[in-house]
Amino acid sequence: MIFSELYGAYYNTVADILGVAIDHPLKKGELHEIVATHAFGESILNIEPALSEERWQLLFSDGTTPIKNTPTMPLTRLEKQWLKAVFADPRIRLFTDELPDFPDVEPLFSADDLCVFDRYADGDPYGDERYIQNFRLILDAIKNGYPLAIDAENRKGTVTHMVVMPSRLEYSEKDDKFRLYGDGCRRGGVVNLGRIFSCKPYTKPFPRRADLKKASREARTVELLLVDKRNALERVLLHFAHFEKEAVKLEDNKYSVTLTYDKDDETEMVIRILSFGPMVKVTAPESFVSLIKERLKSQKSCES
């Protein structure tokens, strides 16, 4: 582990205690309060007696400390290398423009070290300034609870106007895209961020988030019969990792897999399931079986 939550919590808590003790003699109540605020519940049983009884020779009995300078927690070389690798990801600019350089180290890894397969090549334009501004505004609207007026291109290529109360952002590893989920829009509450042309706060009266009836998103399920050959089970579970799902073993190498998806993603689900070929068979519902058949007929007609 490069970063340890346990290590960081304990050391930073003691650093806070020493910082106060440098400023003025520390009272027992202050020591207890700092530990309770910054560490874990059981930490009071460890940190407080170790300091107050001078087993850790950092505090005197009168609440003062032999430490002269406020403790700091400088980053290790490995931490700098890891952070530099993370900051090289173009998506980091969606959240901040303040990117430390760390010129004294090389990144721990680069994009060339990662082999990403089975991902669409038309991901969102993370370096586009308009996209960055839209993302940051949407994120702020989610945090602070105000509606947005959005102009976006729909699937038919026409621009539509909508007013939504943003509820969350969702990232698809498969598509390499962000989606906005919102409430209060009659046209549906899901928008691909890459399709947004204009995004600004909506200043006219709008229902509060708590009073809105969430945009109807119809959840559907599809049941699959899977034959676990050529590592098919692992590939299917990984491929649909971000979906609600259930897998039940039927025989030695046969499994029943149930996937829950949004109705708006039905065409994409058909394409994804077909990509597994004869290892996967749709068993229910009959309407989805019909979609599979229609897709196969369409593909066959294109070949002839």
C-alpha positions in Angstrom: 0.0 0.0 0.0 1.4 3.4 -0.9 -1.0 5.3 1.3 -2.1 3.8 4.6 -5.3 5.3 6.2 -4.3 3.9 9.6 -0.8 5.2 9.4 -1.9 8.6 8.2 -4.6 9.0 10.9 -2.4 8.2 13.8 0.6 10.2 12.7 -1.5 13.2 11.7 -3.4 13.1 15.0 -0.1 13.2 17.0 1.2 16.0 14.7 -2.0 18.1 15.5 -1.5 17.5 19.2 2.1 18.6 19.1 1.2 21.6 17.0 -1.2 22.8 19.8 1.3 22.0 22.5 3.9 24.1 20.7 1.5 27.0 20.8 0.4 26.6 24.4 0.5 24.0 27.2 -2.0 21.3 26.3 -4.8 20.6 28.6 -6.1 17.0 29.1 -9.5 17.9 27.7 -7.8 19.3 24.5 -5.8 16.1 24.1 -8.9 14.0 24.4 -10.8 16.2 21.9 -8.1 16.2 19.2 -7.8 12.4 19.4 -11.6 11.9 19.2 -11.8 14.3 16.2 -9.0 13.1 14.1 -8.3 9.4 14.9 -10.4 6.3 15.4 -12.7 5.6 18.3 -10.4 3.1 20.0 -7.4 5.5 19.5 -8.2 7.3 22.8 -7.2 4.1 24.6 -3.8 4.1 22.9 -2.7 7.6 22.0 -3.9 9.5 25.0 -2.3 7.4 27.8 0.9 6.9 25.7 1.3 10.7 25.6 0.0 11.8 29.0 2.0 9.1 30.8 5.1 10.1 28.8 5.6 6.6 27.4 5.9 8.5 24.1 8.4 11.2 25.0 6.7 13.9 23.1 4.7 15.7 25.9 5.7 16.7 29.4 3.3 16.3 32.3 2.5 20.0 32.2 1.2 19.8 28.6 4.3 21.3 26.9 6.5 19.6 24.4 10.2 19.4 23.7 9.4 19.7 20.0 10.3 23.2 18.8 8.8 23.2 15.2 5.4 22.2 14.1 5.5 18.6 12.7 5.0 18.2 9.0 4.3 15.1 6.9 6.3 15.4 3.7 5.5 13.1 0.9 7.8 10.1 0.3 9.4 9.6 -3.0 7.1 6.7 -3.8 4.0 8.8 -3.0 5.3 11.6 -5.3 5.8 9.1 -8.1 2.3 7.7 -7.6 0.7 11.1 -7.5 2.6 12.2 -10.6 1.3 9.2 -12.5 -2.3 10.0 -11.4 -1.9 13.7 -12.3 -1.0 12.6 -15.9 -4.5 11.2 -16.4 -6.4 13.8 -18.5 -9.5 13.3 -16.4 -7.8 15.0 -13.4 -8.3 18.4 -15.0 -12.1 17.9 -14.5 -11.5 18.5 -10.8 -8.6 21.0 -10.6 -6.1 23.1 -12.4 -3.6 23.0 -9.6 -1.4 20.0 -10.5 1.9 19.6 -8.5 4.8 18.9 -10.8 7.3 17.0 -8.6 10.2 17.6 -11.0 12.5 15.5 -8.8 10.8 12.2 -9.6 9.5 10.2 -12.6 5.9 9.0 -12.6 5.4 5.5 -11.1 3.7 4.4 -14.3 2.5 5.9 -17.6 -0.5 5.3 -19.8 1.7 3.2 -22.1 2.1 0.7 -19.2 -1.6 0.0 -19.1 -3.3 -2.4 -21.6 -6.9 -1.4 -21.9 -9.1 -3.7 -24.0 -12.7 -3.9 -24.9 -13.3 -0.2 -24.6 -14.9 2.1 -27.1 -12.4 4.5 -28.8 -14.8 7.6 -28.8 -14.4 8.6 -25.2 -15.3 12.0 -23.8 -13.1 15.0 -24.8 -11.5 15.5 -21.3 -9.1 18.2 -22.6 -11.9 20.3 -24.1 -12.3 23.6 -22.1 -16.1 23.6 -22.6 -16.4 20.1 -21.4 -14.3 20.9 -18.3 -16.4 23.9 -17.5 -19.6 21.9 -17.9 -18.3 19.1 -15.7 -17.3 21.5 -12.9 -20.6 23.4 -13.0 -22.6 20.1 -12.9 -20.5 18.9 -10.0 -21.1 22.1 -8.1 -24.8 21.9 -8.8 -24.9 18.4 -7.4 -23.1 19.5 -4.2 -25.1 22.6 -3.7 -28.5 21.5 -5.0 -29.5 24.0 -7.8 -31.0 23.3 -11.2 -29.3 23.6 -14.6 -30.5 24.7 -18.0 -28.8 22.3 -20.6 -28.7 22.2 -24.4 -27.6 18.8 -25.6 -27.5 16.8 -28.8 -29.9 13.8 -28.6 -29.4 10.4 -30.4 -31.1 11.7 -33.5 -28.5 14.5 -33.8 -30.9 17.4 -32.9 -30.3 19.8 -30.1 -32.8 19.7 -27.2 -33.3 22.0 -24.3 -33.9 20.7 -20.8 -33.9 21.9 -17.2 -32.8 19.3 -14.6 -31.9 19.1 -11.0 -28.6 17.1 -11.1 -28.4 14.2 -8.7 -25.2 12.3 -9.6 -22.5 11.8 -12.2 -21.7 8.3 -13.4 -18.5 7.2 -15.2 -18.6 4.2 -17.6 -15.3 2.4 -17.9 -16.5 0.5 -20.9 -17.6 3.7 -22.8 -15.0 6.0 -21.3 -17.8 8.6 -20.8 -19.5 10.5 -18.0 -23.3 10.6 -17.7 -25.4 13.1 -15.7 -28.4 11.7 -13.9 -31.0 14.4 -12.9 -34.6 14.8 -11.8 -37.5 17.0 -13.0 -37.0 16.6 -16.8 -39.8 15.2 -18.9 -37.4 14.0 -21.7 -35.6 11.7 -19.2 -33.0 12.3 -16.6 -29.8 10.9 -18.3 -27.5 13.0 -20.4 -24.1 12.2 -21.8 -21.7 15.0 -20.9 -20.0 14.8 -24.2 -23.2 15.8 -25.9 -23.8 18.9 -23.9 -23.3 22.2 -25.9 -24.5 24.6 -23.2 -24.8 24.3 -19.5 -25.7 27.1 -17.0 -27.5 27.7 -13.7 -31.3 27.9 -14.1 -32.4 31.1 -12.3 -36.2 30.8 -12.6 -38.4 29.1 -9.9 -37.9 25.4 -9.8 -39.0 22.7 -7.4 -36.6 21.7 -4.7 -34.8 18.4 -5.0 -36.8 16.9 -2.1 -40.1 17.8 -3.8 -39.2 16.5 -7.3 -40.5 13.3 -8.5 -37.6 11.5 -10.0 -37.5 11.1 -13.7 -38.8 7.7 -14.6 -36.0 5.3 -15.5 -37.4 1.8 -16.3 -35.3 -1.0 -14.9 -35.3 -4.2 -16.9 -33.7 -7.6 -16.5 -32.3 -10.1 -18.9 -31.5 -13.7 -18.0 -28.5 -15.6 -19.6 -27.5 -19.2 -19.8 -23.7 -19.2 -19.7 -21.3 -22.0 -20.6 -18.0 -21.3 -18.8 -15.6 -22.1 -21.6 -12.6 -19.9 -22.5 -13.0 -18.1 -19.2 -16.5 -16.9 -20.3 -17.9 -16.5 -16.7 -15.0 -14.2 -15.6 -15.2 -12.2 -18.8 -19.0 -11.7 -18.5 -18.8 -10.6 -14.9 -15.9 -8.2 -15.6 -17.6 -6.9 -18.7 -20.8 -6.1 -16.8 -19.0 -5.2 -13.6 -20.9 -1.8 -13.2 -24.4 -3.5 -13.6 -26.5 -5.0 -10.9 -26.3 -8.8 -11.4 -26.6 -12.3 -10.0 -24.9 -15.5 -11.0 -26.1 -19.0 -10.0 -24.2 -22.2 -10.7 -26.4 -24.8 -12.4 -24.0 -27.5 -13.4 -20.2 -27.9 -13.5 -19.7 -25.3 -16.2 -23.1 -23.8 -16.7 -24.4 -20.7 -14.9 -27.5 -18.6 -14.9 -26.7 -14.9 -15.0 -29.3 -12.2 -14.4 -28.4 -8.6 -15.4 -30.4 -5.5 -14.5 -30.1 -2.5 -16.9 -31.9 0.7 -17.9 -34.4 0.5 -20.7 -32.5 3.3 -22.5 -29.5 1.1 -22.7 -31.3 -1.9 -24.3 -29.7 -1.7 -27.7 -26.3 -1.5 -26.2 -27.1 -4.5 -24.0 -28.0 -6.5 -27.1 -24.7 -5.7 -28.8 -22.7 -6.5 -25.7 -24.3 -9.8 -25.1 -23.9 -10.9 -28.7 -20.2 -10.2 -28.5 -19.8 -13.3 -26.3 -21.0 -15.6 -29.1 -22.2 -19.1 -28.4 -21.0 -19.0 -24.8 -24.0 -17.0 -23.8 -27.7 -17.6 -24.6 -30.5 -15.3 -23.7 -33.3 -17.3 -22.0 -35.7 -14.5 -20.8 -37.6 -12.4 -21.2 -39.0 -13.3 -24.6 -39.0 -9.7 -25.7 -35.2 -9.6 -25.3 -34.8 -12.9 -27.1 -36.7 -11.3 -30.0 -34.3 -8.4 -30.1 -31.4 -10.8 -30.3 -33.0 -12.6 -33.2 -33.8 -9.4 -35.0 -30.2 -8.2 -34.6 -28.8 -11.5 -35.9 -31.2 -11.4 -38.9 -30.1 -7.8 -39.6 -26.4 -8.8 -39.5 -27.0 -11.8 -41.8 -28.8 -9.6 -44.3 -25.8 -7.3 -44.5 -23.5 -10.2 -45.3 -25.6 -11.5 -48.2 
